[in-house]
Amino acid sequence: MTASAMPRPDAGFLLSHPAHFVALGFGTGLAPFAPGTVGALLAFPLYAFAAQWLSPGSLTVVIAFLFGVGVWACERCGRDLGVADHGAMNWDELVAFLLVLVFTPRGLLWQAFAFLAFRFFDIVKPPPIRHVDQQLKGGVGVMLDDAIAAFYTLLALAAAKRFLG
């Protein structure tokens, strides 16, 4: 199905089932432009709040739980929308970028680099991201391709930190 032919969820759909509310990133997936980017941006305040209360290890466990919730929510929401990985579903970006932020050095430049790198990998989908995105359907596929984009982002951060200090 082409992007223009996809049904566009609205506030009624968002609130019709808890899985929709989660998969659509608490409503950020209803953004009319770049809902994946908006969902990833939501990770910044959520991370800032959670990092006050949780150690990086505890936060990583919470993120693993949120990944599992995303498998369920994205599976259900995609089925209800009739599109396995609808563009409005952005829980995958939010959770994956939360993980990236756990390992991102402090500072605005590092966070901006991490954000831009993550969005690059998520949009361009270098191998094996594109393969996972095309072949693995349902909630696991929706969540996994962004987890791989997060891994690539962490590799890019590690390389930049090594070479730039």
MITIVO-141795 format. One record per residue (C-alpha): x, y, z; residue in three letters; residue number from 1. Coordinates in Angstrom, 1 decimal. Example, Ala and Ser with C-alpha at 12.3 -4.5 7.8 and 13.67 -1.06 7.14 Angstrom:
2
<rec><px>12.3</px><py>-4.5</py><pz>7.8</pz><rest>ala</rest><nr>1</nr></rec>
<rec><px>13.7</px><py>-1.1</py><pz>7.1</pz><rest>ser</rest><nr>2</nr></rec>
This chain:
165
<rec><px>0.0</px><py>0.0</py><pz>0.0</pz><rest>met</rest><nr>1</nr></rec>
<rec><px>1.4</px><py>3.4</py><pz>-0.9</pz><rest>thr</rest><nr>2</nr></rec>
<rec><px>1.8</px><py>6.1</py><pz>1.7</pz><rest>ala</rest><nr>3</nr></rec>
<rec><px>-1.0</px><py>8.2</py><pz>0.1</pz><rest>ser</rest><nr>4</nr></rec>
<rec><px>-3.4</px><py>5.2</py><pz>0.2</pz><rest>ala</rest><nr>5</nr></rec>
<rec><px>-2.7</px><py>4.4</py><pz>3.9</pz><rest>met</rest><nr>6</nr></rec>
<rec><px>-5.5</px><py>5.2</py><pz>6.3</pz><rest>pro</rest><nr>7</nr></rec>
<rec><px>-4.6</px><py>8.2</py><pz>8.4</pz><rest>arg</rest><nr>8</nr></rec>
<rec><px>-5.4</px><py>7.5</py><pz>12.1</pz><rest>pro</rest><nr>9</nr></rec>
<rec><px>-7.1</px><py>10.2</py><pz>14.1</pz><rest>asp</rest><nr>10</nr></rec>
<rec><px>-7.7</px><py>11.0</py><pz>17.7</pz><rest>ala</rest><nr>11</nr></rec>
<rec><px>-10.7</px><py>8.6</py><pz>17.9</pz><rest>gly</rest><nr>12</nr></rec>
<rec><px>-8.5</px><py>5.8</py><pz>16.6</pz><rest>phe</rest><nr>13</nr></rec>
<rec><px>-5.7</px><py>6.8</py><pz>19.1</pz><rest>leu</rest><nr>14</nr></rec>
<rec><px>-8.1</px><py>6.5</py><pz>22.0</pz><rest>leu</rest><nr>15</nr></rec>
<rec><px>-10.0</px><py>3.5</py><pz>20.9</pz><rest>ser</rest><nr>16</nr></rec>
<rec><px>-7.6</px><py>0.9</py><pz>22.3</pz><rest>his</rest><nr>17</nr></rec>
<rec><px>-4.5</px><py>1.1</py><pz>24.7</pz><rest>pro</rest><nr>18</nr></rec>
<rec><px>-2.3</px><py>-0.5</py><pz>22.0</pz><rest>ala</rest><nr>19</nr></rec>
<rec><px>-3.2</px><py>2.3</py><pz>19.6</pz><rest>his</rest><nr>20</nr></rec>
<rec><px>-2.2</px><py>5.0</py><pz>22.2</pz><rest>phe</rest><nr>21</nr></rec>
<rec><px>1.1</px><py>3.2</py><pz>22.8</pz><rest>val</rest><nr>22</nr></rec>
<rec><px>2.0</px><py>2.4</py><pz>19.2</pz><rest>ala</rest><nr>23</nr></rec>
<rec><px>1.2</px><py>6.0</py><pz>18.1</pz><rest>leu</rest><nr>24</nr></rec>
<rec><px>3.6</px><py>7.3</py><pz>20.7</pz><rest>gly</rest><nr>25</nr></rec>
<rec><px>1.0</px><py>8.8</py><pz>23.1</pz><rest>phe</rest><nr>26</nr></rec>
<rec><px>-0.4</px><py>10.8</py><pz>20.2</pz><rest>gly</rest><nr>27</nr></rec>
<rec><px>2.8</px><py>12.0</py><pz>18.6</pz><rest>thr</rest><nr>28</nr></rec>
<rec><px>2.2</px><py>9.6</py><pz>15.7</pz><rest>gly</rest><nr>29</nr></rec>
<rec><px>-0.7</px><py>11.8</py><pz>14.7</pz><rest>leu</rest><nr>30</nr></rec>
<rec><px>1.8</px><py>14.6</py><pz>13.7</pz><rest>ala</rest><nr>31</nr></rec>
<rec><px>1.0</px><py>15.6</py><pz>10.2</pz><rest>pro</rest><nr>32</nr></rec>
<rec><px>4.7</px><py>15.6</py><pz>9.2</pz><rest>phe</rest><nr>33</nr></rec>
<rec><px>7.5</px><py>13.2</py><pz>10.1</pz><rest>ala</rest><nr>34</nr></rec>
<rec><px>5.8</px><py>11.3</py><pz>12.9</pz><rest>pro</rest><nr>35</nr></rec>
<rec><px>8.8</px><py>9.1</py><pz>13.4</pz><rest>gly</rest><nr>36</nr></rec>
<rec><px>11.0</px><py>12.1</py><pz>14.0</pz><rest>thr</rest><nr>37</nr></rec>
<rec><px>8.4</px><py>13.5</py><pz>16.4</pz><rest>val</rest><nr>38</nr></rec>
<rec><px>8.3</px><py>10.2</py><pz>18.3</pz><rest>gly</rest><nr>39</nr></rec>
<rec><px>12.1</px><py>10.1</py><pz>18.5</pz><rest>ala</rest><nr>40</nr></rec>
<rec><px>12.1</px><py>13.7</py><pz>19.9</pz><rest>leu</rest><nr>41</nr></rec>
<rec><px>9.7</px><py>12.6</py><pz>22.6</pz><rest>leu</rest><nr>42</nr></rec>
<rec><px>12.5</px><py>10.3</py><pz>23.9</pz><rest>ala</rest><nr>43</nr></rec>
<rec><px>14.5</px><py>13.4</py><pz>25.1</pz><rest>phe</rest><nr>44</nr></rec>
<rec><px>12.1</px><py>14.6</py><pz>27.8</pz><rest>pro</rest><nr>45</nr></rec>
<rec><px>11.2</px><py>11.0</py><pz>28.8</pz><rest>leu</rest><nr>46</nr></rec>
<rec><px>14.9</px><py>10.1</py><pz>29.1</pz><rest>tyr</rest><nr>47</nr></rec>
<rec><px>15.6</px><py>13.3</py><pz>31.1</pz><rest>ala</rest><nr>48</nr></rec>
<rec><px>12.8</px><py>12.4</py><pz>33.5</pz><rest>phe</rest><nr>49</nr></rec>
<rec><px>13.7</px><py>8.7</py><pz>33.9</pz><rest>ala</rest><nr>50</nr></rec>
<rec><px>17.4</px><py>9.3</py><pz>34.2</pz><rest>ala</rest><nr>51</nr></rec>
<rec><px>16.8</px><py>11.3</py><pz>37.4</pz><rest>gln</rest><nr>52</nr></rec>
<rec><px>15.3</px><py>8.2</py><pz>39.1</pz><rest>trp</rest><nr>53</nr></rec>
<rec><px>17.0</px><py>5.2</py><pz>37.4</pz><rest>leu</rest><nr>54</nr></rec>
<rec><px>20.5</px><py>4.1</py><pz>36.9</pz><rest>ser</rest><nr>55</nr></rec>
<rec><px>21.6</px><py>3.4</py><pz>33.3</pz><rest>pro</rest><nr>56</nr></rec>
<rec><px>21.3</px><py>-0.4</py><pz>34.0</pz><rest>gly</rest><nr>57</nr></rec>
<rec><px>17.8</px><py>0.0</py><pz>35.4</pz><rest>ser</rest><nr>58</nr></rec>
<rec><px>16.7</px><py>2.2</py><pz>32.6</pz><rest>leu</rest><nr>59</nr></rec>
<rec><px>18.0</px><py>-0.4</py><pz>30.1</pz><rest>thr</rest><nr>60</nr></rec>
<rec><px>15.8</px><py>-3.0</py><pz>31.7</pz><rest>val</rest><nr>61</nr></rec>
<rec><px>12.8</px><py>-0.6</py><pz>31.5</pz><rest>val</rest><nr>62</nr></rec>
<rec><px>13.6</px><py>0.0</py><pz>27.8</pz><rest>ile</rest><nr>63</nr></rec>
<rec><px>13.7</px><py>-3.8</py><pz>27.2</pz><rest>ala</rest><nr>64</nr></rec>
<rec><px>10.2</px><py>-4.0</py><pz>28.8</pz><rest>phe</rest><nr>65</nr></rec>
<rec><px>9.0</px><py>-1.1</py><pz>26.6</pz><rest>leu</rest><nr>66</nr></rec>
<rec><px>10.3</px><py>-3.0</py><pz>23.6</pz><rest>phe</rest><nr>67</nr></rec>
<rec><px>8.1</px><py>-6.0</py><pz>24.5</pz><rest>gly</rest><nr>68</nr></rec>
<rec><px>5.1</px><py>-3.6</py><pz>25.0</pz><rest>val</rest><nr>69</nr></rec>
<rec><px>5.9</px><py>-2.2</py><pz>21.6</pz><rest>gly</rest><nr>70</nr></rec>
<rec><px>5.8</px><py>-5.7</py><pz>20.0</pz><rest>val</rest><nr>71</nr></rec>
<rec><px>2.3</px><py>-6.1</py><pz>21.4</pz><rest>trp</rest><nr>72</nr></rec>
<rec><px>1.1</px><py>-2.6</py><pz>20.7</pz><rest>ala</rest><nr>73</nr></rec>
<rec><px>2.5</px><py>-2.4</py><pz>17.1</pz><rest>cys</rest><nr>74</nr></rec>
<rec><px>1.2</px><py>-5.8</py><pz>16.2</pz><rest>glu</rest><nr>75</nr></rec>
<rec><px>-2.4</px><py>-4.8</py><pz>17.3</pz><rest>arg</rest><nr>76</nr></rec>
<rec><px>-2.3</px><py>-1.3</py><pz>15.9</pz><rest>cys</rest><nr>77</nr></rec>
<rec><px>-0.9</px><py>-2.4</py><pz>12.6</pz><rest>gly</rest><nr>78</nr></rec>
<rec><px>-3.5</px><py>-5.1</py><pz>12.3</pz><rest>arg</rest><nr>79</nr></rec>
<rec><px>-6.3</px><py>-2.6</py><pz>13.1</pz><rest>asp</rest><nr>80</nr></rec>
<rec><px>-4.9</px><py>0.0</py><pz>10.6</pz><rest>leu</rest><nr>81</nr></rec>
<rec><px>-4.5</px><py>-2.7</py><pz>7.9</pz><rest>gly</rest><nr>82</nr></rec>
<rec><px>-0.8</px><py>-1.8</py><pz>7.5</pz><rest>val</rest><nr>83</nr></rec>
<rec><px>1.8</px><py>-3.8</py><pz>9.4</pz><rest>ala</rest><nr>84</nr></rec>
<rec><px>4.2</px><py>-0.8</py><pz>9.8</pz><rest>asp</rest><nr>85</nr></rec>
<rec><px>2.1</px><py>2.3</py><pz>9.4</pz><rest>his</rest><nr>86</nr></rec>
<rec><px>4.1</px><py>5.5</py><pz>9.4</pz><rest>gly</rest><nr>87</nr></rec>
<rec><px>2.1</px><py>6.9</py><pz>12.3</pz><rest>ala</rest><nr>88</nr></rec>
<rec><px>3.3</px><py>4.1</py><pz>14.6</pz><rest>met</rest><nr>89</nr></rec>
<rec><px>6.3</px><py>5.6</py><pz>16.2</pz><rest>asn</rest><nr>90</nr></rec>
<rec><px>6.7</px><py>3.7</py><pz>19.4</pz><rest>trp</rest><nr>91</nr></rec>
<rec><px>9.6</px><py>1.9</py><pz>17.8</pz><rest>asp</rest><nr>92</nr></rec>
<rec><px>11.5</px><py>5.2</py><pz>17.2</pz><rest>glu</rest><nr>93</nr></rec>
<rec><px>10.8</px><py>6.4</py><pz>20.7</pz><rest>leu</rest><nr>94</nr></rec>
<rec><px>12.0</px><py>3.2</py><pz>22.4</pz><rest>val</rest><nr>95</nr></rec>
<rec><px>15.0</px><py>2.7</py><pz>20.2</pz><rest>ala</rest><nr>96</nr></rec>
<rec><px>16.1</px><py>6.3</py><pz>20.7</pz><rest>phe</rest><nr>97</nr></rec>
<rec><px>15.7</px><py>6.0</py><pz>24.4</pz><rest>leu</rest><nr>98</nr></rec>
<rec><px>18.2</px><py>3.2</py><pz>24.3</pz><rest>leu</rest><nr>99</nr></rec>
<rec><px>20.6</px><py>5.4</py><pz>22.3</pz><rest>val</rest><nr>100</nr></rec>
<rec><px>20.3</px><py>8.2</py><pz>24.9</pz><rest>leu</rest><nr>101</nr></rec>
<rec><px>21.3</px><py>5.8</py><pz>27.7</pz><rest>val</rest><nr>102</nr></rec>
<rec><px>24.7</px><py>5.5</py><pz>26.0</pz><rest>phe</rest><nr>103</nr></rec>
<rec><px>25.1</px><py>9.0</py><pz>24.5</pz><rest>thr</rest><nr>104</nr></rec>
<rec><px>27.7</px><py>11.2</py><pz>26.1</pz><rest>pro</rest><nr>105</nr></rec>
<rec><px>26.3</px><py>14.3</py><pz>27.9</pz><rest>arg</rest><nr>106</nr></rec>
<rec><px>26.2</px><py>17.5</py><pz>25.9</pz><rest>gly</rest><nr>107</nr></rec>
<rec><px>24.0</px><py>19.1</py><pz>23.2</pz><rest>leu</rest><nr>108</nr></rec>
<rec><px>26.4</px><py>18.3</py><pz>20.3</pz><rest>leu</rest><nr>109</nr></rec>
<rec><px>26.6</px><py>14.6</py><pz>21.2</pz><rest>trp</rest><nr>110</nr></rec>
<rec><px>22.8</px><py>14.4</py><pz>21.6</pz><rest>gln</rest><nr>111</nr></rec>
<rec><px>22.2</px><py>16.2</py><pz>18.3</pz><rest>ala</rest><nr>112</nr></rec>
<rec><px>24.7</px><py>13.9</py><pz>16.6</pz><rest>phe</rest><nr>113</nr></rec>
<rec><px>23.0</px><py>10.8</py><pz>18.1</pz><rest>ala</rest><nr>114</nr></rec>
<rec><px>19.6</px><py>12.1</py><pz>17.0</pz><rest>phe</rest><nr>115</nr></rec>
<rec><px>20.6</px><py>12.8</py><pz>13.4</pz><rest>leu</rest><nr>116</nr></rec>
<rec><px>22.5</px><py>9.5</py><pz>13.1</pz><rest>ala</rest><nr>117</nr></rec>
<rec><px>19.6</px><py>7.6</py><pz>14.4</pz><rest>phe</rest><nr>118</nr></rec>
<rec><px>17.1</px><py>9.3</py><pz>12.1</pz><rest>arg</rest><nr>119</nr></rec>
<rec><px>19.6</px><py>8.7</py><pz>9.2</pz><rest>phe</rest><nr>120</nr></rec>
<rec><px>19.9</px><py>5.0</py><pz>9.9</pz><rest>phe</rest><nr>121</nr></rec>
<rec><px>16.1</px><py>4.6</py><pz>10.4</pz><rest>asp</rest><nr>122</nr></rec>
<rec><px>15.3</px><py>6.4</py><pz>7.2</pz><rest>ile</rest><nr>123</nr></rec>
<rec><px>18.0</px><py>5.1</py><pz>4.9</pz><rest>val</rest><nr>124</nr></rec>
<rec><px>17.8</px><py>1.6</py><pz>6.3</pz><rest>lys</rest><nr>125</nr></rec>
<rec><px>21.2</px><py>0.2</py><pz>5.4</pz><rest>pro</rest><nr>126</nr></rec>
<rec><px>21.6</px><py>-3.6</py><pz>5.5</pz><rest>pro</rest><nr>127</nr></rec>
<rec><px>20.3</px><py>-5.5</py><pz>7.3</pz><rest>pro</rest><nr>128</nr></rec>
<rec><px>17.7</px><py>-2.9</py><pz>8.5</pz><rest>ile</rest><nr>129</nr></rec>
<rec><px>15.9</px><py>-2.8</py><pz>5.1</pz><rest>arg</rest><nr>130</nr></rec>
<rec><px>15.8</px><py>-6.6</py><pz>5.0</pz><rest>his</rest><nr>131</nr></rec>
<rec><px>14.3</px><py>-6.8</py><pz>8.5</pz><rest>val</rest><nr>132</nr></rec>
<rec><px>11.9</px><py>-4.1</py><pz>7.6</pz><rest>asp</rest><nr>133</nr></rec>
<rec><px>10.7</px><py>-5.8</py><pz>4.4</pz><rest>gln</rest><nr>134</nr></rec>
<rec><px>10.8</px><py>-9.5</py><pz>5.6</pz><rest>gln</rest><nr>135</nr></rec>
<rec><px>9.8</px><py>-9.5</py><pz>9.2</pz><rest>leu</rest><nr>136</nr></rec>
<rec><px>6.3</px><py>-8.4</py><pz>9.7</pz><rest>lys</rest><nr>137</nr></rec>
<rec><px>4.2</px><py>-7.7</py><pz>12.7</pz><rest>gly</rest><nr>138</nr></rec>
<rec><px>5.2</px><py>-6.2</py><pz>16.0</pz><rest>gly</rest><nr>139</nr></rec>
<rec><px>8.6</px><py>-7.8</py><pz>16.1</pz><rest>val</rest><nr>140</nr></rec>
<rec><px>9.5</px><py>-6.5</py><pz>12.7</pz><rest>gly</rest><nr>141</nr></rec>
<rec><px>8.3</px><py>-3.0</py><pz>13.5</pz><rest>val</rest><nr>142</nr></rec>
<rec><px>10.4</px><py>-2.9</py><pz>16.7</pz><rest>met</rest><nr>143</nr></rec>
<rec><px>13.5</px><py>-4.7</py><pz>15.5</pz><rest>leu</rest><nr>144</nr></rec>
<rec><px>14.4</px><py>-2.6</py><pz>12.5</pz><rest>asp</rest><nr>145</nr></rec>
<rec><px>14.6</px><py>0.5</py><pz>14.8</pz><rest>asp</rest><nr>146</nr></rec>
<rec><px>16.6</px><py>-1.5</py><pz>17.4</pz><rest>ala</rest><nr>147</nr></rec>
<rec><px>19.2</px><py>-2.2</py><pz>14.6</pz><rest>ile</rest><nr>148</nr></rec>
<rec><px>19.2</px><py>1.5</py><pz>13.7</pz><rest>ala</rest><nr>149</nr></rec>
<rec><px>19.9</px><py>2.2</py><pz>17.4</pz><rest>ala</rest><nr>150</nr></rec>
<rec><px>22.8</px><py>-0.3</py><pz>17.3</pz><rest>phe</rest><nr>151</nr></rec>
<rec><px>24.3</px><py>1.4</py><pz>14.2</pz><rest>tyr</rest><nr>152</nr></rec>
<rec><px>23.8</px><py>4.8</py><pz>15.9</pz><rest>thr</rest><nr>153</nr></rec>
<rec><px>25.7</px><py>3.5</py><pz>19.0</pz><rest>leu</rest><nr>154</nr></rec>
<rec><px>28.5</px><py>2.3</py><pz>16.7</pz><rest>leu</rest><nr>155</nr></rec>
<rec><px>28.7</px><py>5.7</py><pz>15.0</pz><rest>ala</rest><nr>156</nr></rec>
<rec><px>28.8</px><py>7.4</py><pz>18.5</pz><rest>leu</rest><nr>157</nr></rec>
<rec><px>31.6</px><py>5.1</py><pz>19.6</pz><rest>ala</rest><nr>158</nr></rec>
<rec><px>33.6</px><py>5.8</py><pz>16.5</pz><rest>ala</rest><nr>159</nr></rec>
<rec><px>33.0</px><py>9.6</py><pz>16.8</pz><rest>ala</rest><nr>160</nr></rec>
<rec><px>34.0</px><py>9.5</py><pz>20.4</pz><rest>lys</rest><nr>161</nr></rec>
<rec><px>37.2</px><py>7.6</py><pz>19.7</pz><rest>arg</rest><nr>162</nr></rec>
<rec><px>38.3</px><py>9.9</py><pz>16.9</pz><rest>phe</rest><nr>163</nr></rec>
<rec><px>37.0</px><py>13.2</py><pz>18.3</pz><rest>leu</rest><nr>164</nr></rec>
<rec><px>37.6</px><py>12.5</py><pz>22.0</pz><rest>gly</rest><nr>165</nr></rec>
